[in-house]
């Protein structure tokens, strides 16, 4: 469902992690581009890979209507579909709706499935994007479900290692490389620490240890930080360099007309990631 909805909406999946009662997904939303009638119909077919007889007939009618520029019904349908594309909110809404319908049918239940609206963090390309990807792929490690994310079936890194070209390309671009093997080596180092050694497999970093370091104005290594269930990566609004976060904060204040000061917070990470900041960030949470 994730891949179908992503292709329909025109968003690029960078990585993801699916757990027992929630999921994380990192996507890139490209600039809005023109979508031809042929491409629109192709995306609609992707969203309905096994159409019913009604859907097949409907698609045939729509295809004929779209060829007539003055056809009101065809153009209205076109605008409704385009409104679902190039928007992370519409992507998440459609994905959650489709999963809810499937889940309810499979388990003979009805009603609401998700407890609340999804949380979203705007991430800057570069170091912030890479560390967010690693935080997501390390979810099964923090949950004690695997010793290495490549061994956890339901995460983007495992799928990339298994050969998914779309995810390999997305991670290669995230590391500003042209070769997957080079990008993969860098990603292993980020996931496990310098040299890609598996020295953090045993357990996640304790909340007490993280709080102690932060309280002392100290810095965690990025490998340590990524093994905390840190609100920086889930409850923040914007993650990136100080200039990137400050610019979005200024734009937000202009939109809502607020003069309230809420300066970006530095992540307690050392090394190449000590310049990362978060807007409306939180402390480590275990």
C-alpha positions as CSV (number, residue, x, y, z in Angstrom):
1,X,0.0,0.0,0.0
2,X,2.8,2.4,0.9
3,X,4.5,2.0,-2.5
4,X,1.2,2.3,-4.4
5,X,0.1,5.4,-2.6
6,X,3.5,7.0,-2.9
7,X,3.6,6.5,-6.7
8,X,0.1,7.8,-7.0
9,X,0.8,10.9,-5.0
10,X,4.2,11.5,-6.6
11,X,6.2,11.4,-3.4
12,X,9.6,9.6,-3.0
13,X,10.0,7.2,-0.1
14,X,13.5,7.5,1.4
15,X,13.1,4.9,4.2
16,X,10.5,3.6,6.6
17,X,9.9,1.3,9.6
18,X,6.7,-0.6,10.4
19,X,6.2,-1.8,14.0
20,X,3.3,-3.5,15.7
21,X,1.2,-0.4,16.4
22,X,2.7,2.5,14.5
23,X,5.0,3.3,11.6
24,X,7.6,5.9,10.6
25,X,8.2,7.0,7.1
26,X,10.6,9.5,5.5
27,X,9.5,11.0,2.2
28,X,10.7,13.6,-0.2
29,X,7.9,15.7,-1.8
30,X,9.1,17.0,-5.2
31,X,8.1,20.4,-6.6
32,X,4.7,20.4,-8.2
33,X,4.9,19.4,-11.8
34,X,2.3,19.1,-14.6
35,X,0.7,15.6,-14.8
36,X,-0.6,14.5,-18.2
37,X,-3.8,12.7,-18.6
38,X,-2.0,9.5,-19.6
39,X,0.2,9.8,-16.4
40,X,-2.9,10.5,-14.3
41,X,-4.6,7.4,-15.6
42,X,-1.4,5.3,-15.0
43,X,-1.2,6.5,-11.4
44,X,-4.8,5.7,-10.9
45,X,-4.2,2.1,-12.2
46,X,-1.3,1.8,-9.8
47,X,-3.6,2.7,-6.9
48,X,-6.1,0.0,-8.1
49,X,-3.9,-2.9,-9.3
50,X,-6.8,-5.4,-9.1
51,X,-9.8,-3.2,-10.1
52,X,-13.4,-4.4,-9.8
53,X,-15.6,-4.5,-12.8
54,X,-17.1,-1.2,-11.7
55,X,-13.7,0.4,-11.4
56,X,-12.6,-1.0,-14.8
57,X,-15.7,0.4,-16.5
58,X,-15.3,3.7,-14.6
59,X,-11.7,4.1,-15.8
60,X,-12.7,3.5,-19.4
61,X,-15.4,6.2,-19.1
62,X,-13.0,8.6,-17.5
63,X,-10.3,8.0,-20.1
64,X,-12.8,9.0,-22.8
65,X,-14.0,12.0,-20.9
66,X,-10.5,13.3,-20.3
67,X,-9.9,13.4,-24.1
68,X,-12.7,16.0,-24.3
69,X,-11.3,19.3,-22.9
70,X,-14.8,20.7,-22.4
71,X,-16.1,17.7,-20.5
72,X,-17.0,19.0,-17.0
73,X,-17.1,15.7,-15.3
74,X,-13.7,14.6,-16.6
75,X,-12.1,17.9,-15.6
76,X,-13.6,17.8,-12.1
77,X,-12.3,14.2,-11.6
78,X,-8.9,15.3,-12.8
79,X,-8.8,18.2,-10.3
80,X,-9.9,15.9,-7.5
81,X,-7.0,13.5,-8.3
82,X,-4.4,16.3,-8.6
83,X,-5.4,17.6,-5.2
84,X,-4.2,14.4,-3.7
85,X,-0.7,14.7,-5.2
86,X,2.4,16.4,-4.1
87,X,1.2,16.9,-0.6
88,X,2.5,14.9,2.4
89,X,-0.8,15.4,4.3
90,X,-2.9,13.9,1.5
91,X,-0.3,11.1,1.1
92,X,-0.6,10.1,4.8
93,X,-4.4,10.5,4.8
94,X,-4.8,8.2,1.8
95,X,-2.4,5.6,3.1
96,X,-4.0,5.5,6.5
97,X,-7.5,5.3,5.1
98,X,-6.7,2.5,2.7
99,X,-4.9,0.5,5.5
100,X,-7.9,1.1,7.8
101,X,-10.3,-0.3,5.2
102,X,-8.1,-3.4,4.7
103,X,-7.6,-3.9,8.4
104,X,-11.2,-3.6,9.3
105,X,-12.2,-6.1,6.6
106,X,-9.5,-8.5,7.5
107,X,-10.4,-8.5,11.2
108,X,-14.2,-8.1,10.8
109,X,-14.3,-4.8,12.7
110,X,-15.4,-1.2,11.9
111,X,-14.8,2.3,13.0
112,X,-11.7,4.4,13.6
113,X,-8.3,2.6,13.7
114,X,-5.7,5.4,14.2
115,X,-5.8,7.2,17.6
116,X,-4.7,10.6,16.3
117,X,-3.3,12.5,13.4
118,X,0.2,11.8,12.3
119,X,3.2,13.8,13.5
120,X,5.4,15.4,10.9
121,X,8.9,16.9,11.0
122,X,10.3,19.0,8.2
123,X,13.9,17.8,7.5
124,X,16.7,19.6,5.8
125,X,18.6,17.8,3.1
126,X,22.1,16.8,4.2
127,X,23.2,15.7,7.7
128,X,19.6,16.1,9.1
129,X,18.2,13.9,6.4
130,X,20.8,11.2,7.0
131,X,20.4,11.2,10.8
132,X,16.6,11.1,10.5
133,X,16.8,8.1,8.1
134,X,19.1,6.3,10.5
135,X,16.8,7.0,13.5
136,X,13.9,5.5,11.5
137,X,15.8,2.4,10.4
138,X,17.1,1.8,14.0
139,X,13.5,1.5,15.3
140,X,13.6,-2.3,15.4
141,X,17.0,-2.1,17.3
142,X,15.6,0.2,20.0
143,X,12.5,-2.1,20.3
144,X,14.7,-5.2,20.7
145,X,13.3,-6.8,17.5
146,X,16.6,-7.3,15.7
147,X,20.3,-6.9,16.2
148,X,20.8,-5.3,12.8
149,X,18.1,-3.4,10.8
150,X,19.0,-5.3,7.7
151,X,17.6,-8.4,9.4
152,X,14.2,-6.7,10.2
153,X,11.9,-7.4,7.3
154,X,9.7,-4.3,7.7
155,X,12.2,-1.4,7.3
156,X,13.6,0.6,4.4
157,X,17.2,-0.3,5.0
158,X,16.5,-4.0,4.9
159,X,14.6,-3.6,1.7
160,X,17.5,-1.5,0.2
161,X,20.0,-4.2,1.2
162,X,17.8,-6.8,-0.4
163,X,18.0,-4.9,-3.7
164,X,15.1,-2.4,-3.9
165,X,16.5,0.1,-6.4
166,X,14.2,3.0,-5.4
167,X,15.4,2.9,-1.8
168,X,19.0,2.4,-2.8
169,X,18.8,5.4,-5.1
170,X,17.1,7.5,-2.4
171,X,19.7,6.7,0.2
172,X,22.5,7.2,-2.3
173,X,21.3,10.7,-3.0
174,X,20.8,11.3,0.8
175,X,24.6,10.7,1.2
176,X,25.4,12.8,-1.8
177,X,27.0,9.9,-3.6
178,X,26.6,8.3,-7.0
179,X,27.4,4.7,-6.0
180,X,25.2,2.6,-3.7
181,X,28.1,0.7,-2.3
182,X,29.9,3.9,-1.2
183,X,26.7,5.3,0.3
184,X,26.0,2.0,2.0
185,X,29.4,2.0,3.7
186,X,28.8,5.6,5.0
187,X,25.3,4.5,6.2
188,X,26.7,1.5,8.1
189,X,29.0,3.9,9.9
190,X,26.2,6.2,10.9
191,X,24.0,3.2,12.0
192,X,26.7,1.5,14.1
193,X,29.3,4.1,14.9
194,X,32.8,4.7,13.4
195,X,33.9,2.0,11.1
196,X,30.5,0.3,11.1
197,X,31.3,-1.8,14.1
198,X,28.3,-3.5,15.8
199,X,29.2,-2.3,19.2
200,X,25.8,-0.9,20.2
201,X,23.7,-4.0,19.4
202,X,23.0,-5.2,22.9
203,X,20.6,-2.5,24.0
204,X,19.4,1.0,23.5
205,X,21.0,3.8,25.5
206,X,19.1,4.3,28.7
207,X,17.0,7.4,29.3
208,X,18.9,8.0,32.6
209,X,22.2,8.0,30.8
210,X,21.0,10.4,28.1
211,X,19.5,12.7,30.6
212,X,22.6,12.8,32.7
213,X,24.8,13.8,29.7
214,X,22.3,16.4,28.6
215,X,22.0,17.9,32.1
216,X,25.8,18.2,32.3
217,X,25.7,20.1,29.0
218,X,27.6,17.3,27.4
219,X,27.2,15.7,24.0
220,X,26.3,12.2,23.0
221,X,27.9,10.5,20.0
222,X,25.5,10.3,17.2
223,X,25.4,6.5,17.6
224,X,24.3,6.9,21.2
225,X,21.7,9.6,20.4
226,X,20.2,7.4,17.7
227,X,19.7,4.6,20.3
228,X,17.5,6.9,22.5
229,X,13.8,7.2,21.9
230,X,14.4,10.9,21.3
231,X,11.6,13.4,20.8
232,X,13.9,15.4,18.7
233,X,13.1,13.1,15.8
234,X,9.4,12.7,16.4
235,X,8.0,15.7,18.2
236,X,10.1,18.5,16.6
237,X,8.6,20.6,13.9
238,X,11.8,21.3,11.9
239,X,15.2,19.5,12.0
240,X,18.3,20.9,10.3
241,X,21.0,23.5,10.5
242,X,20.4,26.6,12.6
243,X,19.9,28.8,9.5
244,X,17.4,26.4,8.0
245,X,15.4,26.0,11.2
246,X,15.5,29.8,12.0
247,X,14.2,30.7,8.5
248,X,11.2,28.3,8.9
249,X,10.6,29.7,12.4
250,X,10.5,33.2,11.0
251,X,8.1,32.2,8.2
252,X,5.9,30.5,10.7
253,X,5.7,33.6,12.9
254,X,4.8,35.7,9.9
255,X,2.0,33.4,8.9
256,X,0.4,33.3,12.4
257,X,1.4,36.8,13.4
258,X,3.1,35.6,16.6
259,X,6.0,37.3,18.3
260,X,6.5,34.5,20.7
261,X,10.1,33.5,21.0
262,X,11.0,29.8,20.7
263,X,14.6,29.5,19.6
264,X,15.9,26.4,17.9
265,X,17.5,23.9,20.2
266,X,20.8,22.2,19.6
267,X,20.8,18.4,19.5
268,X,23.2,16.9,22.1
269,X,25.2,15.2,19.4
270,X,29.0,15.5,18.9
271,X,31.1,15.3,15.8
272,X,29.6,16.0,12.3
273,X,26.1,16.4,13.8
274,X,26.8,19.0,16.5
275,X,25.4,21.8,14.2
276,X,21.9,20.2,14.0
277,X,19.1,22.0,15.7
278,X,15.4,21.4,16.1
279,X,12.4,23.6,16.4
280,X,10.1,22.7,19.3
281,X,12.4,19.9,20.3
282,X,12.1,17.5,23.3
283,X,14.4,15.6,25.6
284,X,15.3,12.0,25.3
285,X,12.5,9.7,26.4
286,X,13.9,6.3,27.0
